[in-house]
Every structure is written in C-alpha cells, then in structure tokens.
Amino acid sequence: MRKKYMLVVVVILLFIIGGLVMRFKKNDTISIEQQNNIVKRIARSYENIDEINFLKFYQNKKTGSYGINFILNNDKTLSSGISFRMYDDLNKSEGFVGLNPVSVFGESNPNNNPSDLEIDISQIKIVYLKESR
C-alpha cells in the first residue's frame, strides 16, 4: 500500500513540475511568420506602410508580456513598438494595433477596416529579426 502511495505522490509531483516548466518556459525568439503577422496588423491599422524594419524583440521580466520595436518607412521619427500580453498572440494576424505617439501616427484604422480583412504584405519591404537568439 505504501508503494502505491509513493507512486501517486511521485506522479503528482511530476505533473506539477511539468506544468511549472511549461508556464515559465522562456520564449525569446520570434519567427518570420510571427513578424509577418505583426506587419499585417500594422498595415491593416495604418495607411502608407511601405517598409518596416524590426529592431528588437524582448520579454518584460516583471510583467511577462512581450514587445517588439520597429521603424516604419525608414524614418526614425516613425519609430514605435507593440506589446503583447501572451506569446501566443504573435501567432494571430487578425486585429489592429495602435501606435504611439498618436500625434505622429494618427488614429488607428482610419478606413474602418474589419479586423479580419486579408492584407497583402508582398509590396511592403520587411527587414526581419533573426529567428534564433
């Protein structure tokens, strides 16, 4: 009976440890596809996006959120960033983004595009971050 009890305890501990490892797994890379998803959100939200140069991808250790910095249209005055609460949010191309400062970028989605509008990014020059860090 004692062996069964110990086995159950070991199995429960393994599940707990596995869950903690999955919860705190460090996601410090961003794929080309995820960067394309960000470009689609930006292009859906703002007009006249001809180029995007990704600069830095990071995780905020205090909040656990993720962020990416970039420059639009090779103009340093159009430098901004986007934050994502969850890493999985990078896997979605739907939706809009709001860039700050609004005085520089203007209001998001001036054409009232639907959040799932298919966006062709083939004409946008993209300077990607490397996939591995």
Order of alpha helices (4+ residues) and beta strands (2+ residues): alpha-alpha-beta-beta-beta-alpha-beta
